[in-house]
Amino acid sequence: MKLKSAIFLFLYSTAAFAQQKDLVSYVNTLQGTNSSHELTRGNTYPTIALPFGMHTWSPQTGKNGDGWKYQYQKEHIRGFQQAHQCSSWTRDYAVFSFMPMTERLIVNENEREARFSHADEVAKPNYYKVRFANAISTEISPSERGAHLRFSYPEGKKSFLVLDGYIGMSGVHIYPEERKITGYVHNGEGFKKGFRNFFVAVFDQPFKSYGTWENRKNTVQDLAVTAEGEGKGAYLEFAAGAKVQVKVASSYISDEQAMLNLDTELGRDKTLEDTKAKAAGVWNKSLGKVLVEGGSEADKATFYSCFFRASLFSRKFYELGKGGKPYYFSPYDAKIHDGYMFTDTGFWDTFRAQFPLNTIVQPQMHGRYVHALLDAYQQCSWLPSWSFPSEAGSMIGNHAISLLADAWAKGIHTFDPELALKAYLHEAKNKGPWGPANGRDGWKEYDALGYVPYPKFREATAKTLEYAYDDFCGYQLAQMTGKPLYADTFSRPMYNYKNVYDPSTRFMRGRDAAGKWAPDFDPAEWGGPFTEGNAWHWQWSVFQDIRGLIRLMGGDANFTAKLDSVFSEPNRVNVGSYRGMIHEMTEMVMANMGQYAHGNQPTQHMAYLYTYAGQAWKTQFHTREIMSRLYNATENGYPGDEDQGQTSSWYVLSAMGIYSVTPGTDQYVLGSPVFRKVTMNLENGKKFIIKAPLNSSKNVYIKRATLNGKAFTHHYITHADIMKGGTLNLQMSDQPALKRGLAEADQPFSLTAAK
């Protein structure tokens, strides 16, 4: 009895520990920051933010306007920015920054920078601190639309603070008696007239001196209280050796709303510690939507660091009025609208895993999101594809329809499907005024030929494959909502992937308008008819019909042999139309997993495809291998660009043991969980638990499974299974279960039947 009691107490205390654990402590926001133009290990910055917050904050090592905001290898910081960037490959917008200094006022960004060491840096979601070599400390804790900052100056030293208006138009107004600065910034690209980011900063210490300055020639106007123009900013001097707290908030609507945001979010916080504690509570609740147990501490750090990154984009672009009602300044038509709006994501990346993850852990927000997609369509006549914050049309495909179909398939019915299908049909039959993913490049040829011809259109084969998947999503939404005319329209082109498959080489290839294959084919050649990859990578982008692809390639044996070859081929690179090594190539070579290039999106679902051809055990092996080799919680934590939560979401889902191979359906393909227990605390109050008590680094194979106590042979689980709550028990082994789940009913969704 004593032994049983001891075991019970141990199990109870372990469960209680998991429930009460400070999950924020596992997160390292420096994960992935050791990145550069030539090689990215995440392309991230140490984001200080709340989940999906409207604004974030970050230390700044790069020059104003440089997309490389923070790089781990740098030794100097020149400012602390309010930021919004979702990729270093695009410049930030609506930015301003603060920089403290001692002894003398220095406004020039190159001269005011201060040396720091990572040993003197704390980087958590709710709290960032750094102590410079000159003994100044800066601390930051976030709210959704603002932040609480504290600057601690060395005793007896003059204490200055510079507000930098960044690279565009800006205005500042200093109110010395109120210890306050208000103003606005307008920087970034592609904005509608009237776009401004209004800010207010309220200090807890009096100003000893003050003035304005401009960052073009770095001229200073002592005691001036207002300035407006290009790069205008402000400076303050405090008492020597001061410890200064400042509450900052911003609004895209008005000065008054900025002040309301500050009062609502930070007004009751007397000290930065108050804001820090509140932010920790918000993050612990958000991260606590998935509790993991039974893995190493390093695995937990990787999981929660990735879960943090998966919870940043898309960011909220709406604000709460005096009555708490949401409204927003639209980046699409420059008008004020009631309701919700979100921004800062590229669907080419995030339709694959980031948004499917949200359907599980953030269904209320996701319901608002898909409704807002159609609001954006009505405001600018196009569905967004890359919002930053207005439509840029970057990358390829029309993947808003994937989000809409996926939401509907999973019971999130917050939008008008008729309007969604109308919007998608318009997208599929026109080319918009912005980038290649705004409408369709080559849509007429795609309709007439069944593929986009190359070289008439760059990246044509990749576009064909992604258009076909999107057409499936249009078909799927139409089928689910009883819209037969739309279903008929998209029922044929969703099979167009077959038209760019060359049976003589057994690869997807570029094809001209006369039907001829592009000459001098090399499957290791990057670019040309492909987007950021080669034929080895794009072979598998048939999310909607993996069984059809298997048949096209000659059956299960040929299909799995080809998958095997991706991992076993030499990691040779033919730079092709890129004419030189780009970072994605370098990252593939460095990963040393053959032609597998997990650092970019086209292959991220690939390891799960073994399951469709009767070799689920290889899916289990490779997914665990990818997670253990290519991810960690350090500054080198990713195998390439993190990309607005997508690469992190891949890890989060895969570490839980599931993955969304075909968004637009209600299924998740099973993989191999990292942990012995995963508890999903769902918004509906229920729990879905995945137990794998014998799980280990060797026991990666699923031998048997039960769902809610009943034998379970499927290689997928449905969204409804998760939402109903329950327990999936996995018996793990170090030996593959070669005969488990071979029946047709056990196979994941595919347009073409398994047999």
LUMRO-446174 format. One record per residue (C-alpha): x, y, z. Coordinates in Angstrom, 3 decimals, decimal comma, m for minus. Layout:
! LUMRO-446174
X|Y|Z
...
END
This chain:
! LUMRO-446174
0,000|0,000|0,000
2,853|2,365|0,838
4,352|1,768|m2,599
1,011|2,414|m4,319
0,547|5,583|m2,264
4,019|6,774|m3,161
3,397|6,123|m6,850
0,073|7,960|m6,650
1,666|10,969|m4,933
4,458|11,040|m7,499
2,026|10,921|m10,400
m0,215|13,529|m8,778
2,679|15,867|m8,063
3,993|15,439|m11,607
0,597|16,339|m13,062
0,231|19,278|m10,697
3,705|20,486|m11,625
2,790|20,369|m15,300
m0,359|22,399|m14,626
1,426|25,032|m12,537
4,704|25,235|m14,424
5,836|28,665|m15,527
5,867|27,809|m19,226
7,311|31,212|m20,119
10,530|30,103|m18,461
11,036|27,527|m21,224
10,875|30,097|m24,019
14,029|31,592|m25,483
13,118|34,491|m27,761
16,681|34,486|m29,092
15,860|31,216|m30,865
16,783|31,603|m34,521
18,448|35,025|m34,245
21,889|33,894|m35,470
20,913|34,690|m39,043
22,298|36,567|m42,008
21,598|37,131|m45,677
23,779|34,146|m46,568
22,508|31,720|m43,919
19,437|31,961|m41,734
18,866|29,925|m38,603
15,354|31,272|m38,205
15,550|34,885|m39,382
13,913|35,961|m36,115
14,403|38,766|m33,622
13,972|38,623|m29,822
10,314|39,575|m29,946
8,769|41,135|m26,842
5,019|40,816|m27,323
1,742|39,302|m26,240
0,105|36,573|m28,367
m0,821|38,026|m31,760
m0,241|41,538|m30,348
m0,752|44,573|m32,576
2,751|45,813|m31,830
5,919|44,048|m30,761
9,223|45,362|m29,407
12,798|44,389|m30,126
16,362|45,518|m29,554
17,871|46,853|m32,771
21,374|45,955|m33,947
20,819|46,928|m37,609
20,604|50,361|m39,154
17,267|52,109|m39,545
15,514|50,604|m42,549
17,649|47,463|m42,569
15,463|44,349|m42,627
18,021|42,611|m40,433
16,662|44,106|m37,251
18,637|42,005|m34,788
21,510|39,634|m35,486
22,981|37,503|m32,748
26,548|37,980|m33,929
26,405|41,764|m33,589
27,937|43,423|m30,522
26,129|46,770|m30,423
22,532|47,915|m29,976
21,413|51,265|m31,389
17,790|51,339|m30,285
14,739|49,559|m28,922
12,030|49,470|m31,555
8,313|49,183|m31,655
8,217|46,687|m34,507
5,868|44,783|m36,804
8,132|42,969|m39,200
7,360|39,367|m40,114
10,380|38,825|m42,361
13,830|40,323|m42,695
13,335|40,167|m46,450
10,784|42,971|m46,194
11,330|46,291|m44,479
9,416|47,044|m41,315
6,652|49,631|m41,037
5,187|52,030|m38,448
8,452|51,939|m36,493
9,952|54,274|m33,915
12,591|53,575|m31,295
14,126|54,679|m28,006
17,818|54,689|m27,128
19,296|55,615|m23,747
22,780|57,108|m23,386
24,976|58,621|m20,709
27,347|61,575|m20,375
26,418|63,362|m23,599
23,551|63,512|m26,067
24,267|61,592|m29,279
21,480|61,374|m31,843
23,372|59,811|m34,772
22,355|56,148|m34,860
25,839|54,986|m35,833
27,511|56,886|m33,004
25,005|56,317|m30,209
25,122|52,515|m30,351
26,297|50,779|m27,189
28,213|47,552|m26,705
26,512|44,594|m25,037
27,079|40,926|m24,289
24,560|38,116|m24,491
25,669|37,189|m20,979
23,966|40,419|m19,883
20,774|39,761|m21,818
17,463|38,195|m20,683
15,083|37,337|m23,545
11,611|36,091|m22,625
8,218|36,787|m24,225
7,091|38,901|m21,282
10,398|40,518|m20,368
13,567|41,631|m22,084
16,574|43,096|m20,296
20,039|44,064|m21,399
22,849|45,799|m19,550
25,241|47,724|m21,769
28,969|47,899|m21,221
28,406|51,539|m20,198
26,257|50,263|m17,278
22,887|51,474|m18,640
20,143|48,851|m18,304
17,029|48,666|m20,450
13,996|46,550|m19,577
10,813|46,010|m21,606
7,519|44,230|m20,896
4,672|44,195|m23,441
0,974|44,841|m23,712
m1,054|44,154|m26,871
m0,693|47,672|m28,247
2,134|49,049|m26,146
4,907|48,360|m23,699
6,354|49,346|m20,348
10,048|50,282|m20,540
12,576|51,128|m17,860
15,960|52,763|m18,353
18,382|52,629|m15,425
21,365|54,954|m15,714
24,637|54,643|m13,769
24,783|56,672|m10,570
25,913|60,270|m10,991
26,011|60,092|m14,800
24,071|62,361|m17,137
20,997|60,539|m18,426
19,628|61,043|m21,937
16,955|59,308|m23,993
16,443|59,655|m27,749
13,190|58,929|m29,589
14,006|58,162|m33,231
11,321|58,739|m35,905
12,916|56,114|m38,174
13,008|56,464|m41,997
9,746|58,103|m43,096
7,552|61,019|m42,133
7,045|61,606|m38,429
5,879|64,174|m35,941
6,500|64,710|m32,216
5,022|66,928|m29,521
6,686|67,183|m26,103
4,613|68,109|m23,037
7,204|68,768|m20,294
4,717|69,491|m17,527
2,811|66,295|m18,250
6,012|64,240|m18,699
4,615|63,094|m22,030
5,454|62,818|m25,729
2,868|62,242|m28,449
3,413|61,888|m32,152
3,102|59,698|m35,209
5,254|57,819|m37,671
4,553|56,933|m41,283
7,152|54,536|m42,620
6,865|51,439|m44,761
5,644|50,747|m48,269
2,342|50,406|m50,113
0,117|52,251|m47,650
m3,100|54,048|m48,377
m3,317|57,792|m47,866
m3,958|58,639|m44,251
m2,013|55,737|m42,758
m0,254|56,769|m39,552
0,893|55,069|m36,398
0,002|57,447|m33,559
1,927|56,977|m30,324
1,949|58,313|m26,795
4,716|57,919|m24,207
4,207|58,877|m20,542
7,206|59,049|m18,184
7,397|58,736|m14,403
10,312|61,185|m14,064
10,491|64,922|m14,856
12,440|66,230|m17,833
15,573|68,144|m16,923
15,917|69,201|m20,549
14,352|68,318|m23,875
14,217|69,127|m27,570
13,629|67,791|m31,070
15,970|66,529|m33,781
15,949|65,048|m37,268
17,819|61,952|m38,391
18,848|63,013|m41,907
21,575|65,445|m40,885
21,273|64,767|m37,152
20,576|68,389|m36,241
19,155|69,200|m32,803
16,701|71,900|m31,726
17,128|72,429|m27,987
13,934|73,181|m26,020
11,729|72,824|m29,112
8,489|71,044|m28,257
7,187|70,200|m31,741
8,618|68,938|m34,994
7,146|67,380|m38,132
8,776|66,127|m41,305
11,136|63,380|m42,442
12,786|61,507|m39,602
11,749|63,854|m36,823
12,321|62,764|m33,251
12,702|63,983|m29,699
15,271|63,835|m26,918
14,959|64,049|m23,157
17,413|64,554|m20,310
16,638|63,298|m16,806
18,341|63,817|m13,479
21,795|62,239|m13,311
21,672|58,516|m12,541
17,897|58,359|m12,949
15,762|55,254|m13,128
13,046|56,099|m15,658
9,893|54,188|m16,492
7,871|54,968|m19,591
4,533|53,562|m20,701
4,064|53,580|m24,466
1,076|52,717|m26,648
0,152|53,216|m30,284
m2,894|53,367|m32,525
m3,572|53,357|m36,252
m6,811|55,256|m35,627
m6,039|58,452|m33,679
m4,097|60,172|m30,897
m7,098|59,715|m28,658
m7,236|55,970|m29,324
m3,505|55,680|m28,600
m4,129|57,260|m25,199
m7,095|54,959|m24,620
m4,929|51,959|m25,492
m2,353|53,111|m22,960
m4,922|53,679|m20,223
m6,716|50,392|m20,896
m3,646|48,193|m21,125
m1,078|49,892|m18,881
m2,961|52,449|m16,800
m3,110|50,339|m13,636
0,500|49,163|m13,837
2,486|51,223|m11,339
5,763|49,507|m12,153
7,239|47,477|m14,963
6,998|44,458|m12,669
3,206|44,758|m12,828
3,257|44,634|m16,626
5,801|41,822|m16,596
3,631|39,705|m14,289
0,471|40,353|m16,331
2,266|39,438|m19,544
3,600|36,248|m17,972
0,050|35,320|m17,021
m1,191|35,902|m20,555
1,618|33,828|m22,034
1,282|30,996|m19,524
m2,413|30,757|m20,348
m1,722|30,780|m24,080
1,169|28,304|m23,951
m0,837|26,217|m21,479
m3,278|25,357|m24,241
m0,846|22,526|m24,923
0,900|20,897|m21,961
3,703|18,460|m22,696
5,184|15,961|m20,255
7,704|13,184|m20,356
10,308|14,708|m22,648
13,672|16,233|m21,845
13,948|19,789|m20,590
15,645|20,643|m23,895
12,681|19,225|m25,807
10,278|21,308|m23,718
12,350|24,422|m24,347
12,240|23,761|m28,081
8,514|23,043|m28,008
7,504|26,145|m26,076
9,949|28,400|m27,915
8,368|27,216|m31,164
4,857|27,520|m29,720
5,722|31,119|m28,797
6,786|31,858|m32,391
3,650|30,130|m33,679
1,602|32,573|m31,561
2,831|35,889|m32,980
1,479|36,090|m36,540
m0,970|37,068|m37,893
m1,053|40,058|m35,596
m4,149|41,917|m34,483
m4,798|45,076|m36,476
m7,923|46,092|m34,599
m8,379|48,206|m31,489
m10,981|48,424|m28,745
m13,039|51,607|m28,441
m14,371|53,180|m25,249
m17,093|50,571|m24,922
m14,720|47,705|m25,699
m16,087|47,358|m29,234
m13,504|46,323|m31,855
m12,803|48,602|m34,796
m9,878|49,354|m37,083
m8,280|51,574|m39,682
m8,314|49,486|m42,832
m4,995|49,188|m44,669
m7,063|48,279|m47,740
m9,369|51,289|m48,189
m8,055|53,740|m45,540
m11,439|53,897|m43,805
m12,503|53,117|m40,255
m14,576|49,931|m39,921
m16,200|48,082|m37,061
m15,014|44,564|m36,410
m11,772|42,613|m36,489
m8,780|42,803|m38,801
m5,462|40,955|m38,814
m2,232|41,403|m40,740
1,419|40,472|m41,223
1,490|37,018|m42,737
2,115|35,379|m46,082
m0,278|32,546|m46,811
2,195|30,697|m49,032
4,048|29,873|m45,833
1,335|29,727|m43,213
m1,590|27,883|m44,843
0,339|24,643|m44,316
0,590|24,452|m40,512
0,277|27,798|m38,721
m3,391|28,335|m39,514
m4,338|24,652|m39,065
m2,713|24,823|m35,620
m4,858|27,868|m34,854
m8,018|25,913|m35,662
m7,146|23,685|m32,693
m5,723|26,127|m30,154
m7,230|29,474|m31,264
m10,603|28,643|m32,876
m12,370|31,828|m31,717
m9,621|34,020|m33,100
m9,478|31,971|m36,282
m13,211|32,431|m36,767
m12,701|36,165|m36,568
m9,746|35,867|m38,917
m11,538|34,128|m41,777
m14,429|36,582|m41,489
m11,917|39,429|m41,716
m10,478|37,899|m44,907
m13,757|38,564|m46,645
m13,956|42,055|m45,158
m10,556|42,701|m46,724
m11,865|41,366|m50,039
m14,803|43,767|m49,934
m12,505|46,676|m49,117
m9,903|46,129|m51,845
m11,626|43,749|m54,328
m9,035|40,998|m53,784
m8,449|38,286|m51,231
m5,221|38,867|m49,294
m2,266|36,615|m49,977
0,533|38,524|m48,266
m0,632|41,267|m45,904
2,023|43,637|m44,627
m0,260|45,303|m43,538
m1,970|45,939|m46,880
m1,839|43,503|m49,783
1,568|42,879|m51,384
0,702|39,797|m53,481
4,064|38,170|m52,755
5,021|34,551|m53,494
2,609|32,275|m55,381
m0,833|30,689|m55,098
m4,238|31,892|m53,903
m4,173|30,348|m50,472
m6,818|32,431|m48,726
m9,226|29,790|m50,018
m7,237|27,163|m48,112
m7,874|29,018|m44,851
m11,552|29,371|m45,651
m12,091|25,746|m46,682
m10,050|24,469|m43,747
m12,063|26,537|m41,280
m15,366|25,320|m42,690
m14,241|21,678|m42,685
m13,438|22,056|m38,987
m16,751|23,577|m37,992
m15,674|27,238|m37,966
m18,613|28,766|m39,858
m18,159|32,475|m39,183
m18,254|33,648|m42,794
m20,514|33,594|m45,821
m19,377|30,685|m48,042
m21,158|32,137|m51,091
m19,126|35,325|m50,746
m15,974|33,298|m50,167
m16,484|31,303|m53,357
m17,326|34,422|m55,333
m14,119|36,043|m54,076
m12,052|32,976|m54,937
m13,533|32,643|m58,421
m12,574|36,261|m59,043
m9,085|35,490|m57,765
m8,763|32,458|m60,050
m9,954|34,220|m63,214
m8,011|37,479|m63,026
m4,573|38,924|m62,397
m4,422|41,664|m59,790
m2,334|44,865|m59,824
0,209|43,753|m57,210
2,518|40,732|m56,922
2,212|37,279|m58,519
m0,094|35,927|m55,797
m2,599|38,762|m56,228
m4,939|36,947|m58,583
m3,164|34,501|m60,894
m0,152|34,788|m63,108
m0,984|32,883|m66,301
m4,599|32,209|m65,415
m5,773|32,196|m69,028
m3,146|29,678|m70,056
m3,814|27,616|m66,931
m7,477|27,398|m67,897
m6,803|26,679|m71,560
m3,850|24,290|m71,284
m4,375|22,853|m67,827
m1,009|24,239|m66,679
0,962|27,468|m66,588
3,491|27,431|m69,431
7,211|27,891|m68,845
9,249|29,973|m69,625
6,434|32,354|m70,528
5,763|32,607|m66,796
8,452|32,280|m64,163
7,934|29,576|m61,523
5,188|28,197|m63,761
5,235|24,569|m62,606
5,124|25,539|m58,941
2,191|27,833|m59,724
0,360|25,046|m61,542
0,704|22,731|m58,565
m0,468|25,323|m56,075
m3,354|26,531|m58,256
m4,562|22,927|m58,501
m4,507|22,577|m54,716
m6,336|25,880|m54,301
m8,938|24,765|m56,831
m9,442|21,674|m54,695
m10,086|23,958|m51,718
m12,641|25,880|m53,781
m14,255|22,601|m54,790
m14,203|21,349|m51,225
m15,831|24,488|m49,806
m18,483|24,363|m52,527
m19,211|20,694|m51,821
m19,458|21,248|m48,074
m21,826|24,211|m48,455
m24,046|22,943|m51,257
m22,854|25,164|m54,104
m22,829|22,789|m57,139
m22,003|25,403|m59,788
m18,805|26,369|m57,990
m18,022|22,720|m57,277
m18,313|21,929|m60,983
m16,092|24,871|m61,895
m13,224|23,632|m59,724
m13,744|19,869|m60,072
m11,557|19,526|m63,143
m8,620|21,910|m62,577
m7,915|20,406|m59,160
m6,337|17,516|m61,087
m4,100|19,778|m63,198
m1,016|18,610|m61,322
m1,003|15,645|m63,705
m0,263|17,943|m66,639
3,200|18,904|m65,389
4,326|15,378|m64,546
6,803|13,908|m67,019
6,627|10,083|m66,892
9,927|9,754|m68,739
11,853|11,371|m65,874
9,242|10,760|m63,156
9,458|14,385|m62,061
7,303|17,484|m62,231
8,802|19,706|m64,934
8,506|22,959|m66,779
6,442|22,747|m69,968
5,940|25,310|m72,707
2,667|26,321|m74,370
3,246|23,764|m77,165
3,520|20,973|m74,620
7,292|20,511|m74,862
9,274|19,869|m71,710
11,960|22,394|m70,793
15,318|21,147|m72,130
18,467|20,150|m70,228
16,570|18,854|m67,226
18,463|18,491|m63,943
16,292|17,670|m60,894
18,818|19,437|m58,647
18,477|22,716|m60,578
16,846|25,461|m58,535
14,501|28,119|m59,823
13,256|28,299|m63,390
9,812|26,636|m63,281
10,081|26,232|m59,488
9,844|28,583|m56,511
12,774|28,546|m54,086
13,492|24,907|m54,781
14,046|22,234|m57,402
12,263|19,224|m58,881
13,138|17,035|m55,891
11,229|19,472|m53,679
8,205|20,262|m55,834
7,451|16,653|m56,737
5,249|16,354|m53,669
3,049|19,474|m53,791
m0,141|17,569|m54,511
m1,656|17,976|m51,060
m5,156|17,112|m52,269
m4,459|13,857|m54,075
m1,478|11,917|m52,776
m2,959|8,632|m53,965
m3,366|10,128|m57,411
0,281|11,134|m57,328
1,243|7,623|m56,254
m0,595|6,174|m59,248
1,001|8,723|m61,541
4,425|7,628|m60,298
3,745|3,936|m60,827
2,516|2,695|m57,456
3,518|2,491|m53,818
6,961|0,948|m54,371
8,054|3,573|m56,889
6,590|6,349|m54,755
8,353|5,338|m51,538
11,594|4,682|m53,417
11,452|8,245|m54,714
10,795|9,544|m51,210
13,752|7,527|m49,973
15,871|9,058|m52,718
15,154|12,587|m51,509
16,929|11,718|m48,269
19,697|9,638|m49,860
20,606|11,726|m52,918
23,782|13,814|m52,597
22,989|17,316|m51,341
24,223|18,723|m54,630
23,063|22,173|m55,716
22,654|23,462|m59,261
21,997|27,179|m58,693
20,024|27,430|m61,938
18,218|30,703|m62,581
19,348|32,094|m59,226
22,885|32,284|m60,648
24,417|31,862|m57,229
23,896|30,265|m53,854
20,896|31,614|m51,963
20,471|30,930|m48,284
17,899|28,156|m48,847
20,505|26,214|m50,824
23,146|26,707|m48,157
20,727|25,538|m45,483
19,851|22,373|m47,406
23,524|21,521|m47,814
24,231|22,218|m44,136
21,301|20,042|m42,987
23,003|17,132|m44,757
19,782|15,214|m45,339
20,199|14,705|m49,074
17,885|16,823|m51,200
15,482|17,317|m48,291
15,187|21,062|m47,616
13,119|21,534|m44,482
14,264|25,152|m44,164
11,749|26,121|m46,831
8,076|25,284|m47,183
7,686|23,039|m50,279
9,063|19,893|m48,592
7,784|20,358|m45,056
4,889|17,919|m45,494
6,946|15,398|m47,439
7,941|13,003|m44,641
4,263|12,409|m43,878
3,616|11,073|m47,374
5,112|7,642|m46,671
1,923|6,960|m44,731
m0,174|7,144|m47,901
1,895|4,373|m49,477
1,780|1,835|m46,676
4,977|2,852|m44,885
3,754|4,929|m41,965
6,733|3,757|m39,961
9,014|5,806|m42,221
6,905|8,872|m41,530
7,419|8,192|m37,835
11,160|7,724|m38,247
11,813|10,754|m40,433
9,654|13,223|m38,546
11,439|12,396|m35,310
14,774|12,632|m37,102
13,915|16,050|m38,535
12,811|17,376|m35,152
15,878|16,132|m33,290
18,421|17,188|m35,916
17,053|20,463|m37,229
15,375|22,176|m34,260
16,510|23,431|m30,862
15,835|26,388|m28,578
19,102|28,261|m29,205
20,052|31,126|m31,476
20,711|28,401|m34,101
17,301|26,866|m33,524
15,857|26,562|m37,044
17,012|25,002|m40,337
16,108|28,146|m42,324
13,578|30,968|m42,251
11,013|30,628|m39,470
8,484|32,398|m41,715
5,695|33,931|m39,614
5,083|30,907|m37,453
4,999|28,218|m40,147
8,264|26,416|m39,406
7,501|26,647|m35,684
3,966|25,354|m36,200
5,350|22,388|m38,125
7,358|21,509|m35,038
4,502|22,098|m32,587
2,094|19,875|m34,516
4,723|17,244|m35,265
5,933|17,133|m31,655
2,307|16,534|m30,655
2,265|13,648|m33,145
m0,018|15,071|m35,862
0,252|17,160|m39,030
m2,092|18,883|m41,478
m1,026|17,450|m44,830
m4,243|18,555|m46,559
m5,684|21,791|m45,152
m9,257|22,015|m46,355
m10,113|18,639|m44,835
m10,765|17,749|m41,207
m7,846|15,306|m40,927
m4,415|15,334|m39,323
m1,983|12,607|m40,320
m0,329|10,800|m37,413
3,397|11,041|m36,969
5,427|10,289|m33,852
5,076|12,523|m30,773
8,191|13,726|m28,972
6,583|13,532|m25,533
5,046|10,803|m23,418
1,980|12,916|m22,793
0,436|15,845|m24,635
m2,645|17,546|m23,230
m4,602|19,933|m25,434
m6,680|22,237|m23,230
m9,361|23,234|m25,697
m11,353|26,457|m25,754
m14,584|24,458|m25,396
m13,423|23,306|m21,967
m12,555|19,770|m23,030
m9,186|18,054|m23,112
m7,678|15,885|m25,787
m4,750|13,822|m24,548
m2,143|11,915|m26,532
m0,376|9,368|m24,352
2,741|7,499|m25,381
4,118|6,152|m22,075
6,923|4,096|m23,641
8,046|6,926|m25,903
11,783|7,604|m26,148
14,413|8,621|m28,668
14,535|4,961|m29,743
10,875|4,049|m29,396
9,663|6,219|m32,251
7,323|3,702|m33,923
3,597|3,287|m33,213
2,978|m0,401|m32,562
m0,670|m0,174|m31,492
m3,150|2,558|m30,675
m6,474|3,043|m28,947
m8,824|6,011|m29,082
m10,955|6,382|m25,977
m10,260|2,774|m25,102
m11,118|1,287|m28,491
m8,641|m0,184|m30,971
m7,552|2,501|m33,419
m5,838|1,575|m36,675
m6,288|4,810|m38,636
m3,226|6,788|m39,664
m5,111|10,024|m39,148
m7,287|11,667|m36,562
m10,109|14,073|m37,281
m10,631|17,571|m35,960
m13,936|16,416|m34,477
m12,130|13,634|m32,586
m9,944|16,288|m30,973
m12,741|18,760|m30,251
m14,885|16,105|m28,559
m12,091|15,474|m26,094
m10,692|12,096|m25,225
m7,487|10,110|m25,133
m5,370|8,663|m27,911
m3,078|6,008|m26,457
m0,025|5,081|m28,503
2,043|2,021|m27,725
5,515|2,949|m28,901
8,260|0,560|m29,946
11,782|0,532|m31,321
10,603|m1,746|m34,132
8,378|m0,672|m37,057
4,824|m2,015|m37,188
4,904|m2,985|m40,843
1,334|m4,295|m41,024
m0,524|m1,755|m38,902
m3,305|0,200|m40,628
m3,088|m1,225|m44,142
m6,841|m1,238|m44,770
m8,274|1,359|m47,120
m10,316|2,922|m44,316
m7,138|3,563|m42,342
m5,593|5,776|m45,022
m5,684|9,583|m44,861
m7,780|11,655|m47,257
m6,980|11,715|m50,958
m9,160|12,615|m53,918
m8,167|9,334|m55,539
m9,231|6,246|m53,597
m6,536|4,128|m51,971
m7,425|1,069|m54,079
END
